[in-house]
């Protein structure tokens, strides 16, 4: 696609994203109110549903922008629906379920209509296959919202599987992706998730007495969040976007689906889990974490790091040993750190990621030094 046809993220899209700040906050609240494996799984399920809906709008707006009046009106309707969804997230598996899925269906319906109306002649061949399947997934979700749990949970999971099937069915089409706009939208979603981590830090230290402990807690928690930001926005985002630009046709659409739509979900989920635990750590920095919280902290970091690993493999057929090694090291620290205070554990994990990023920064100054282990030849690969 010609550079002149590129889009920039519009103010309306930024306005649209504000609701998702609230939605992620509510998902953290949902998990905090039921900090158990089942509660975490439900939070991740709701996050996946909202994330998939957000991604539908990202693909649609990448094609058409926000200048048309019908697109603007559709976005405003979708914002109202997503605000209702966000409001009832803490009760999504109780009495709020019907309201959640009702708003979710309208939200997805707007995205489907705009996707079909904005499709070019080439894209419409794909959209005609994709849109009915996404509407089927939304309908399945509505059915789940009318039932009691645990049936509700399983049917909502089934609706997501239909969505994955829809993305698989549409992979052969030419989506004509505007790479800069597409990458920027997903980068902004990462910023939204990281913003929730900052909110969690503020909430955790809100009632703490001013002193050295408060200062150390603030510094370490902020450092950990900043390292997550650095791990995405240093070289990774640029490399993935560059590879997306190098592709065309169905190959470009397939890579956009895998590296962005699918693999950004575990990345965002990892940040959300990190936010849940960092709120606990900053509120009680001198206390040991419960086994589940310790596991979630390691899992949060690992999901962020390993989503990069899989994206890099998808683009270059290399496994980045730096990030793979860091994820393993954090897992070992979690397994052996039951006696450590939460703040110390967070500090050790942060030190591991800082060392990883420092090495990557140095290695990028050496053109012949690869950061990954090649598993098989790839003519399009980068180092």
ZAMARGU-4260 file (C-alpha; in steps of 0.2 Angstrom, whole numbers, plus 5000, padded with zeros to 4 digits):
<rodrens>
0) 5000/5000/5000 | 5007/5017/4996 | 5014/5028/5009 | 5002/5042/5005 | 4988/5030/5009
5) 4994/5028/5027 | 4983/5033/5041 | 4987/5041/5058 | 4978/5037/5074 | 4964/5050/5075
10) 4958/5059/5090 | 4941/5050/5089 | 4951/5033/5090 | 4960/5040/5106 | 4943/5045/5113
15) 4936/5028/5109 | 4950/5020/5119 | 4946/5029/5135 | 4932/5017/5139 | 4944/5003/5138
20) 4955/5011/5152 | 4939/5009/5163 | 4936/4991/5156 | 4954/4985/5161 | 4952/4993/5178
25) 4936/4984/5181 | 4944/4967/5175 | 4957/4970/5188 | 4943/4973/5201 | 4934/4957/5196
30) 4950/4947/5199 | 4954/4955/5215 | 4937/4951/5222 | 4940/4933/5218 | 4958/4930/5219
35) 4958/4911/5215 | 4962/4901/5199 | 4944/4901/5194 | 4943/4920/5197 | 4958/4923/5187
40) 4952/4912/5173 | 4935/4922/5172 | 4945/4938/5172 | 4955/4932/5157 | 4940/4926/5148
45) 4931/4943/5150 | 4947/4952/5144 | 4948/4941/5129 | 4930/4945/5124 | 4933/4964/5126
50) 4950/4963/5118 | 4942/4954/5103 | 4929/4967/5100 | 4942/4981/5101 | 4952/4972/5088
55) 4938/4971/5076 | 4936/4990/5077 | 4955/4991/5074 | 4954/4981/5058 | 4939/4990/5052
60) 4946/5008/5056 | 4962/5003/5048 | 4953/5001/5031 | 4942/5016/5032 | 4948/5029/5045
65) 4936/5040/5055 | 4931/5054/5043 | 4915/5046/5037 | 4899/5051/5047 | 4893/5034/5048
70) 4909/5028/5056 | 4909/5042/5068 | 4891/5038/5074 | 4895/5020/5075 | 4910/5023/5086
75) 4900/5034/5098 | 4886/5020/5099 | 4900/5007/5102 | 4908/5018/5116 | 4891/5019/5125
80) 4890/5000/5124 | 4908/4997/5129 | 4905/5009/5144 | 4890/4998/5149 | 4900/4982/5147
85) 4914/4989/5158 | 4902/4995/5171 | 4895/4977/5174 | 4911/4967/5172 | 4912/4964/5191
90) 4895/4956/5190 | 4897/4948/5173 | 4896/4931/5180 | 4881/4935/5191 | 4866/4946/5189
95) 4875/4958/5177 | 4878/4944/5164 | 4863/4948/5153 | 4867/4967/5153 | 4886/4963/5148
100) 4882/4952/5134 | 4868/4963/5127 | 4880/4978/5126 | 4893/4966/5119 | 4882/4960/5105
105) 4877/4978/5100 | 4896/4983/5101 | 4901/4968/5090 | 4886/4971/5078 | 4892/4989/5075
110) 4909/4983/5071 | 4902/4970/5059 | 4891/4983/5050 | 4906/4995/5048 | 4917/4982/5043
115) 4905/4976/5029 | 4901/4994/5023 | 4919/5000/5023 | 4926/4985/5013 | 4934/4988/4996
120) 4929/4976/4982 | 4945/4965/4986 | 4942/4965/5005 | 4923/4961/5003 | 4926/4943/4997
125) 4935/4940/5014 | 4922/4951/5024 | 4907/4941/5018 | 4915/4925/5025 | 4921/4934/5041
130) 4907/4944/5047 | 4893/4930/5048 | 4905/4920/5059 | 4908/4935/5070 | 4890/4938/5072
135) 4888/4919/5076 | 4901/4921/5090 | 4892/4936/5097 | 4875/4926/5097 | 4883/4912/5106
140) 4889/4924/5119 | 4872/4931/5121 | 4865/4913/5125 | 4879/4911/5138 | 4874/4927/5146
145) 4856/4920/5149 | 4862/4905/5158 | 4869/4902/5175 | 4887/4899/5179 | 4897/4887/5175
150) 4887/4885/5159 | 4890/4904/5156 | 4908/4902/5157 | 4910/4887/5145 | 4898/4895/5132
155) 4908/4911/5132 | 4923/4902/5129 | 4915/4893/5115 | 4910/4910/5107 | 4929/4914/5107
160) 4933/4898/5098 | 4921/4903/5085 | 4930/4920/5083 | 4946/4911/5081 | 4938/4900/5068
165) 4932/4916/5059 | 4950/4923/5059 | 4957/4907/5053 | 4944/4907/5039 | 4948/4924/5033
170) 4967/4922/5033 | 4967/4919/5014 | 4961/4936/5010 | 4971/4952/5006 | 4966/4964/5020
175) 4977/4978/5013 | 4983/4983/5030 | 4991/5001/5033 | 5005/4995/5044 | 5009/5011/5053
180) 4991/5014/5059 | 4989/4996/5063 | 5005/4994/5074 | 5001/5011/5083 | 4984/5005/5088
185) 4990/4990/5096 | 5004/5000/5104 | 4992/5011/5112 | 4982/4997/5119 | 4998/4991/5128
190) 5000/5009/5135 | 4982/5008/5141 | 4986/4991/5150 | 5002/4999/5157 | 4992/5014/5163
195) 4982/5002/5174 | 4998/4996/5182 | 5002/5014/5187 | 4984/5016/5194 | 4987/5000/5204
200) 5003/5007/5211 | 4995/5023/5216 | 4980/5013/5224 | 4992/5002/5233 | 5002/5016/5241
205) 4988/5027/5244 | 4986/5023/5263 | 5005/5020/5266 | 5014/5031/5278 | 5027/5043/5270
210) 5045/5035/5274 | 5059/5025/5267 | 5048/5010/5264 | 5035/5020/5254 | 5050/5027/5243
215) 5057/5010/5240 | 5040/5003/5236 | 5036/5017/5223 | 5053/5016/5215 | 5054/4997/5213
220) 5035/4996/5207 | 5038/5010/5195 | 5054/5003/5188 | 5045/4986/5185 | 5031/4995/5175
225) 5044/5005/5165 | 5054/4989/5161 | 5038/4982/5154 | 5036/4997/5143 | 5054/4997/5138
230) 5053/4978/5133 | 5039/4983/5120 | 5043/5000/5114 | 5062/4999/5112 | 5066/4988/5097
235) 5053/4975/5097 | 5038/4986/5091 | 5049/4993/5077 | 5055/4976/5071 | 5037/4968/5071
240) 5030/4983/5062 | 5045/4983/5049 | 5041/4965/5045 | 5022/4969/5043 | 5027/4982/5030
245) 5038/4970/5021 | 5023/4958/5017 | 5008/4960/5006 | 4992/4951/5001 | 4987/4936/5012
250) 5004/4934/5020 | 5003/4952/5027 | 4985/4948/5034 | 4991/4932/5042 | 5005/4940/5050
255) 4995/4954/5057 | 4982/4942/5064 | 4996/4931/5072 | 5008/4944/5078 | 4996/4958/5083
260) 4978/4952/5086 | 4982/4935/5093 | 4999/4937/5102 | 4995/4954/5109 | 4981/4946/5120
265) 4993/4936/5131 | 5004/4952/5132 | 4990/4963/5138 | 4984/4948/5149 | 5001/4947/5157
270) 5001/4966/5161 | 4984/4964/5169 | 4990/4950/5180 | 5005/4961/5184 | 4994/4975/5189
275) 4983/4964/5201 | 4999/4958/5210 | 5008/4975/5210 | 4993/4982/5219 | 4995/4969/5233
280) 5014/4972/5234 | 5013/4990/5235 | 4999/4989/5249 | 5009/4977/5259 | 5027/4978/5253
285) 5035/4969/5269 | 5023/4954/5268 | 5026/4938/5258 | 5015/4934/5244 | 5003/4920/5244
290) 5007/4906/5232 | 4994/4911/5219 | 5000/4929/5219 | 5018/4924/5217 | 5013/4913/5203
295) 5003/4927/5195 | 5018/4939/5196 | 5029/4926/5187 | 5015/4922/5174 | 5012/4940/5171
300) 5031/4944/5167 | 5032/4927/5157 | 5017/4931/5146 | 5024/4948/5141 | 5041/4940/5137
305) 5035/4925/5128 | 5023/4934/5117 | 5038/4943/5110 | 5047/4926/5108 | 5032/4919/5098
310) 5031/4935/5088 | 5049/4935/5084 | 5048/4916/5079 | 5033/4920/5068 | 5043/4934/5059
315) 5061/4927/5058 | 5060/4908/5063 | 5072/4913/5077 | 5069/4910/5096 | 5076/4925/5106
320) 5086/4917/5119 | 5087/4933/5130 | 5068/4934/5133 | 5066/4915/5134 | 5080/4914/5147
325) 5073/4929/5157 | 5055/4921/5157 | 5063/4904/5164 | 5074/4914/5177 | 5058/4923/5183
330) 5049/4907/5185 | 5063/4899/5195 | 5064/4914/5206 | 5045/4912/5209 | 5046/4894/5213
335) 5061/4896/5226 | 5056/4913/5233 | 5042/4908/5245 | 5051/4916/5260 | 5054/4933/5251
340) 5044/4948/5254 | 5034/4954/5239 | 5044/4969/5236 | 5060/4960/5236 | 5053/4947/5224
345) 5047/4961/5213 | 5064/4969/5214 | 5073/4953/5209 | 5061/4950/5194 | 5064/4968/5189
350) 5083/4966/5190 | 5082/4950/5178 | 5072/4960/5165 | 5084/4975/5167 | 5099/4964/5163
355) 5090/4956/5148 | 5086/4973/5141 | 5104/4980/5144 | 5111/4965/5135 | 5099/4967/5121
360) 5104/4986/5119 | 5122/4981/5118 | 5119/4967/5106 | 5110/4978/5094 | 5126/4988/5092
365) 5134/4973/5085 | 5126/4969/5068 | 5134/4951/5067 | 5127/4946/5085 | 5110/4937/5083
370) 5098/4938/5097 | 5089/4922/5093 | 5092/4904/5089 | 5087/4900/5071 | 5077/4884/5070
375) 5075/4884/5051 | 5079/4895/5036 | 5068/4910/5032 | 5071/4921/5017 | 5062/4935/5025
380) 5070/4934/5042 | 5079/4947/5052 | 5093/4944/5064
</rodrens>
